Every structure is written in C-alpha cells, then in structure tokens.
Amino acid sequence: MEILWAPWRMAYIAPKTEQKGCIFCTQPAAHRDEEYHILYRGERCFIMLNLYPYNNGHFMIAPYNHTETIE
C-alpha cells in the first residue's frame, strides 16, 4: 500500500491554538451551526461539512455520544 503524503496540508491540520475538548462535542453544543458548518441535527447524530475535504461534497455524520464501537 502506498502512503499518501501531502505536506502542503499541514497548515490545515496543525492546531493554531490549544483546543479543549472534542470538536464533535464542543461545536454542536455551541449552537453556532452556520459558523461550524453543521447542516443537520438529528436525535442521535448531526451532519457537518468537512472544512478541508479531499473530495467535493465530503461531509461527516457524527453521533452526539462517544462510543467504543459502531454497533
């Protein structure tokens, strides 16, 4: 398997400031959906756009609760 190395993307993933907490917990709790690109809120999960996607239209579906497994 080839390793994907994209050093020009380091600016996107390197933290600018020390962040406290998980983005999947803090961003929905802030209720600033437009600022954090949250598209939909469901009963158990929410949908948010990836700020720096590898493909157009990429988005993430994340549960509100942390779990060990997908089951």
Secondary structure, DSSP 4 states (H G I P E B T S, - for coil): -PPP--GGGHHHHS-SSPPPS-HHHHHHHHT-HHHHTEEEE-SSEEEEE-SS-SSTT-EEEEESS--SS--
